[in-house]
Amino acid sequence: MKNLNTTRVDKKQRRTDQHNYPVKQEISMVVVGLVTTLLVTYAFHCCWVTAEAYSSPSIVLAARQADGSRLIFDDFREAYYWLRQNTPEDAKVMSWWDYGYQITAMANRTILVDNNTWNNTHISRVGQAMSSTEDRAYEIMQELDVGYVLVIFGGLTGYASDDINKFLWMVRIGGSTDRGSHIKESDYYTPSGEFRVDKEGSPVLLNCLMYKLCYYRFGQVYTEQGKPTGYDRVRNVEIGNKDFELNVLEEAYTTEHWIVRIYKVKKPENRGNPY
């Protein structure tokens, strides 16, 4: 008898619950439908983004202008063509390892490191050269028989994947071997621990080879209306070291949008006497 009463109470409770939530099933179906729609939309969005990313070679960059038209940056092919046509066939090019395969395949020139370099000591020497002052870097470049140096710079166009943004990895790898023990990552930060390229930046950073090769003559260029000369559109600051000249290298070629910059290493007898 007790069980029968319990059953009746449960049925009565269910009827009461159904009465309190008359559209419970409909609401559940709407929620499930919304979640399904969001997931399907997200899947289509991912496919579109992937298609945009892989629809053209990575060395040809594209951007949208204010009027919606497409702007093409073909600086990489432009630079590699120049290297192929205007440098000796046995010329050695020093760059960071990211561009090694491209230089080998498209410019047909010898590089020091590429994406398949397993010799950490060799990569470290390139990092040490990029992280050092001009004179100290010149000793390394002479040791490695470097004829040209290639850097990637995005300060003019806003291309963020440039060598300044990769520079701390060059510092870390450069200082990871005994011969690079003088390279200390902390020296490239401000006293407050910031990595800055403006006038508040570390003097070590503002006078190293990579900084000078990227920003050579950039201090004379207007990049945005209402901004001072030498305004870096990636770091969104006015560079701190504008007025300098190169001593051991000379500018050989800079592409249309300044994304690729190539410098020729001077021969010892052509360096000049600063005194």
C-alpha positions as CSV (number, residue, x, y, z in Angstrom):
1,M,0.0,0.0,0.0
2,K,2.9,2.3,0.8
3,N,4.6,1.7,-2.6
4,L,1.3,2.4,-4.4
5,N,0.9,5.8,-2.7
6,T,4.5,6.6,-3.6
7,T,3.9,5.8,-7.2
8,R,0.8,8.0,-7.2
9,V,2.8,10.9,-5.7
10,D,5.6,10.6,-8.3
11,K,3.1,10.7,-11.2
12,K,1.4,13.7,-9.7
13,Q,4.8,15.4,-9.3
14,R,5.6,14.8,-12.9
15,R,2.3,16.2,-14.0
16,T,3.0,19.3,-11.9
17,D,6.4,19.7,-13.4
18,Q,5.1,19.5,-16.9
19,H,2.4,22.0,-16.1
20,N,5.1,24.5,-14.7
21,Y,7.3,24.1,-17.9
22,P,4.8,23.8,-20.8
23,V,7.4,24.6,-23.5
24,K,10.4,22.7,-22.0
25,Q,10.8,20.5,-25.1
26,E,10.5,23.4,-27.5
27,I,13.1,25.5,-25.6
28,S,15.5,22.5,-25.6
29,M,15.2,22.1,-29.3
30,V,15.8,25.8,-29.9
31,V,19.0,25.7,-27.8
32,V,20.3,22.6,-29.6
33,G,19.5,24.2,-32.9
34,L,21.4,27.4,-32.0
35,V,24.4,25.5,-30.8
36,T,24.4,23.4,-33.9
37,T,24.2,26.5,-36.1
38,L,27.1,28.1,-34.3
39,L,29.3,24.9,-34.7
40,V,28.4,24.6,-38.4
41,T,29.1,28.3,-39.0
42,Y,32.5,28.0,-37.1
43,A,33.4,25.0,-39.3
44,F,32.7,27.0,-42.5
45,H,34.7,30.0,-41.1
46,C,37.7,27.8,-40.4
47,C,37.6,26.4,-43.9
48,W,37.4,29.9,-45.3
49,V,40.4,31.1,-43.2
50,T,42.4,28.1,-44.2
51,A,41.6,28.6,-47.9
52,E,42.7,32.3,-47.7
53,A,45.9,31.3,-45.9
54,Y,46.9,28.6,-48.4
55,S,45.5,30.0,-51.6
56,S,48.8,31.8,-52.5
57,P,52.5,31.2,-51.9
58,S,53.8,32.5,-48.6
59,I,56.5,34.6,-50.2
60,V,53.8,36.7,-51.9
61,L,52.0,38.8,-49.3
62,A,48.6,40.5,-49.7
63,A,46.7,43.2,-47.7
64,R,43.5,45.2,-48.1
65,Q,43.7,48.9,-48.6
66,A,41.2,51.4,-47.1
67,D,39.0,51.3,-50.3
68,G,38.9,47.5,-50.1
69,S,41.3,46.8,-53.1
70,R,44.0,44.2,-52.7
71,L,47.6,45.2,-52.4
72,I,50.3,42.7,-53.3
73,F,53.8,42.7,-51.7
74,D,56.1,40.8,-53.9
75,D,59.3,41.8,-52.2
76,F,60.7,38.4,-51.5
77,R,60.8,37.3,-55.2
78,E,62.1,40.8,-56.1
79,A,65.0,40.4,-53.7
80,Y,65.9,36.8,-54.7
81,Y,65.8,37.8,-58.4
82,W,68.2,40.7,-57.6
83,L,70.5,38.4,-55.7
84,R,70.5,35.9,-58.6
85,Q,71.3,38.6,-61.2
86,N,73.6,40.9,-59.4
87,T,75.9,38.8,-57.1
88,P,78.7,36.4,-57.9
89,E,77.6,32.8,-58.3
90,D,79.9,31.8,-55.4
91,A,78.6,34.5,-53.1
92,K,77.7,33.5,-49.5
93,V,74.6,35.1,-48.0
94,M,74.1,35.4,-44.2
95,S,70.5,35.6,-43.0
96,W,68.5,34.0,-40.3
97,W,67.7,30.3,-40.9
98,D,64.0,30.9,-41.8
99,Y,64.9,32.1,-45.3
100,G,67.6,29.6,-46.1
101,Y,65.7,27.3,-48.4
102,Q,64.1,30.3,-50.3
103,I,67.5,31.9,-51.0
104,T,69.0,28.6,-52.1
105,A,66.1,27.7,-54.4
106,M,65.1,31.1,-55.8
107,A,68.4,33.0,-55.7
108,N,70.7,30.0,-56.3
109,R,73.2,31.4,-53.7
110,T,75.0,29.7,-50.9
111,I,73.6,30.3,-47.4
112,L,75.1,29.7,-44.0
113,V,72.0,28.2,-42.2
114,D,68.6,27.0,-43.3
115,N,65.6,25.2,-41.9
116,N,67.5,21.9,-41.8
117,T,70.7,23.1,-40.0
118,W,71.3,20.8,-37.0
119,N,74.6,22.3,-36.1
120,N,73.7,24.6,-33.2
121,T,77.2,26.0,-33.1
122,H,76.9,27.2,-36.7
123,I,73.5,28.8,-36.1
124,S,74.9,30.3,-32.9
125,R,77.6,32.1,-34.9
126,V,75.0,33.8,-37.1
127,G,73.1,34.8,-34.0
128,Q,76.2,36.2,-32.5
129,A,76.9,38.3,-35.6
130,M,73.4,39.7,-35.7
131,S,73.5,40.5,-31.9
132,S,76.9,42.1,-31.8
133,T,78.2,45.5,-32.8
134,E,79.3,46.1,-36.4
135,D,83.0,45.7,-35.7
136,R,82.5,42.5,-33.7
137,A,80.1,41.1,-36.3
138,Y,82.6,41.9,-39.0
139,E,85.1,39.5,-37.5
140,I,82.5,36.7,-37.6
141,M,81.5,37.5,-41.1
142,Q,85.1,37.4,-42.2
143,E,85.5,34.1,-40.5
144,L,82.5,32.7,-42.3
145,D,83.5,34.3,-45.6
146,V,80.2,36.2,-45.9
147,G,79.7,38.4,-48.9
148,Y,76.1,39.6,-48.3
149,V,73.7,40.0,-45.4
150,L,69.9,39.8,-45.9
151,V,67.4,40.9,-43.3
152,I,63.6,41.1,-43.2
153,F,62.1,44.4,-42.0
154,G,58.4,45.2,-41.6
155,G,58.5,48.6,-40.0
156,L,57.4,50.4,-43.2
157,T,54.5,48.2,-44.2
158,G,53.4,46.8,-40.9
159,Y,54.7,43.2,-41.7
160,A,55.0,41.8,-38.2
161,S,56.9,38.6,-39.0
162,D,60.2,40.4,-39.4
163,D,63.7,40.0,-38.0
164,I,63.2,42.5,-35.2
165,N,60.4,40.5,-33.8
166,K,62.5,37.3,-34.1
167,F,65.6,39.0,-32.8
168,L,65.5,37.7,-29.2
169,W,65.7,34.2,-30.5
170,M,68.9,35.2,-32.3
171,V,70.2,36.5,-29.0
172,R,69.3,33.4,-27.1
173,I,70.8,31.0,-29.7
174,G,73.8,33.2,-30.1
175,G,74.5,33.2,-26.4
176,S,73.9,29.4,-26.0
177,T,77.5,28.4,-26.9
178,D,80.9,29.2,-25.3
179,R,81.9,31.5,-28.1
180,G,78.8,33.5,-27.5
181,S,79.2,33.8,-23.8
182,H,79.4,37.6,-24.1
183,I,75.8,37.7,-25.5
184,K,73.4,38.2,-22.6
185,E,69.7,38.4,-23.2
186,S,69.2,40.8,-20.3
187,D,71.5,43.3,-22.0
188,Y,68.9,43.9,-24.7
189,Y,66.1,44.8,-22.3
190,T,65.5,48.1,-20.6
191,P,66.1,48.2,-16.8
192,S,62.4,47.6,-16.3
193,G,62.6,44.4,-18.5
194,E,61.1,45.7,-21.7
195,F,62.2,45.0,-25.3
196,R,62.0,48.4,-26.9
197,V,63.3,50.0,-30.1
198,D,62.6,53.6,-29.3
199,K,64.8,56.0,-27.4
200,E,64.1,54.2,-24.2
201,G,65.5,51.0,-25.6
202,S,68.7,49.3,-24.4
203,P,71.9,50.9,-25.9
204,V,73.1,47.4,-26.7
205,L,70.1,46.8,-28.8
206,L,70.1,50.2,-30.5
207,N,73.7,49.6,-31.6
208,C,73.8,46.0,-32.7
209,L,74.1,44.8,-36.3
210,M,70.5,43.7,-36.7
211,Y,69.1,47.0,-35.5
212,K,71.3,49.0,-37.8
213,L,70.6,46.8,-40.9
214,C,66.8,47.0,-40.4
215,Y,66.7,50.7,-39.6
216,Y,69.4,52.1,-41.8
217,R,68.0,55.3,-43.4
218,F,64.6,54.6,-41.9
219,G,64.9,57.6,-39.6
220,Q,64.5,59.8,-42.6
221,V,61.2,58.2,-43.8
222,Y,57.6,59.2,-43.0
223,T,55.4,56.1,-42.7
224,E,52.2,57.6,-41.4
225,Q,50.5,61.0,-41.5
226,G,50.9,62.8,-38.2
227,K,53.8,60.7,-37.1
228,P,57.5,61.6,-36.9
229,T,60.1,60.2,-39.3
230,G,61.2,56.7,-38.4
231,Y,57.9,55.6,-37.0
232,D,57.8,51.8,-36.9
233,R,54.4,50.6,-37.9
234,V,54.9,47.2,-36.3
235,R,56.2,48.3,-32.9
236,N,54.1,51.5,-33.1
237,V,57.0,53.7,-31.8
238,E,59.5,56.2,-33.2
239,I,62.9,54.4,-33.4
240,G,65.5,55.5,-30.9
241,N,68.6,55.5,-33.1
242,K,68.1,57.4,-36.3
243,D,71.3,59.1,-37.3
244,F,74.0,56.5,-37.9
245,E,76.1,55.3,-40.8
246,L,77.4,51.8,-41.6
247,N,81.1,51.2,-41.4
248,V,81.7,47.6,-42.5
249,L,78.7,47.1,-44.8
250,E,77.1,49.0,-47.5
251,E,73.5,48.9,-48.7
252,A,73.3,46.9,-51.9
253,Y,69.5,46.6,-52.4
254,T,66.2,47.4,-50.7
255,T,63.0,46.1,-52.1
256,E,60.0,48.3,-53.1
257,H,58.3,48.1,-49.7
258,W,61.5,47.7,-47.6
259,I,60.5,44.2,-46.5
260,V,63.8,42.7,-47.7
261,R,67.1,44.6,-47.3
262,I,70.4,43.3,-48.6
263,Y,73.9,44.6,-47.6
264,K,77.3,43.9,-49.1
265,V,80.2,43.2,-46.7
266,K,83.1,45.5,-47.4
267,K,86.5,44.1,-48.1
268,P,89.0,44.9,-45.3
269,E,90.9,47.4,-47.5
270,N,87.7,49.3,-48.3
271,R,86.5,49.8,-44.8
272,G,88.2,53.2,-44.6
273,N,90.1,54.8,-41.8
274,P,87.8,56.5,-39.3
275,Y,90.6,58.6,-37.9
